[in-house]
């Protein structure tokens, strides 16, 4: 690998063939995306007292003892991970990265849209979600449902990994796009999550009535007051288009603003919103949480930026080419929910 650019799907498959990405269970057919790869849950969840980082030179497994671990849960028959609890699950995929490839992980879009907080740790980690070149070892996913309890099984996919070369040609972020809110007066502009709702089964795609979990928001004046601690699904005013030779990721527009948090779940793969892949300018869906005090958001207010990065190669298949739940989306809940009638 001779450039610090994002690896495309065909390069990810090469990493699988060479053992840089390894696993004991065959890949799912749709597990590799144009510029990322989904990561699958293993068979055991460890209920933790608190989140942790193992620290330099320390294996994750050596930390999984009492009193940090409260109990172990067998996921094989299916298990409910409860709101407000912290779990750690070994992932099926492991890594044996060469010295010229690093990686970053992120929650999948569907994970962020149901307010499930996830991040990956690895042996010797001093930071979450960032994997150094040459890393060899397992991956572990920390899972903390914030609003809805979830039913999970081995093989479920809550996070994804993106690989990048570390060569001299950095490419670098070539541009960014400010992302603002669409809060059109007297229109459906978003949803607020209901607390104490039922369990979400991660395999019941389209199998949950959204009215049991969400309240529709139709402000009269182009403003929305965020309540502290509440979770919202909103949409961007801008139409997003990721060209075939680029990938993108959300970043804060103003980190010093503490009154709300926009969750940046999921990567934007090449072809998202791209007309040639059936996207026709999709909107970005934003997962927003109010913080310490009520805070007013207004129509057109800038809340994030989309940072574009170059691909090492053009993917063999663009986002949406083999089917997607979010290509061409407007305001849209997670794929777990039926359409709002």
Secondary structure as UniProt FT lines:
FT   HELIX           9..18
FT   STRAND          21..22
FT   TURN            29..30
FT   STRAND          37..48
FT   TURN            56..57
FT   HELIX           60..63
FT   TURN            66..68
FT   STRAND          69..74
FT   TURN            76..77
FT   STRAND          79..81
FT   TURN            83..84
FT   STRAND          86..96
FT   TURN            99..100
FT   STRAND          101..107
FT   HELIX           109..112
FT   TURN            113..115
FT   STRAND          116..122
FT   TURN            123..124
FT   STRAND          130..131
FT   TURN            133..134
FT   STRAND          136..145
FT   STRAND          150..152
FT   TURN            154..155
FT   STRAND          157..165
FT   STRAND          173..181
FT   TURN            185..186
FT   STRAND          190..193
FT   TURN            195..196
FT   STRAND          200..201
FT   TURN            202..203
FT   TURN            205..206
FT   HELIX           210..212
FT   STRAND          214..217
FT   STRAND          223..226
FT   STRAND          231..240
FT   TURN            244..245
FT   STRAND          246..252
FT   TURN            255..256
FT   STRAND          260..263
FT   TURN            270..273
FT   HELIX           275..277
FT   STRAND          282..290
FT   STRAND          295..298
FT   TURN            299..300
FT   STRAND          302..311
FT   TURN            319..322
FT   TURN            327..328
FT   TURN            335..336
//
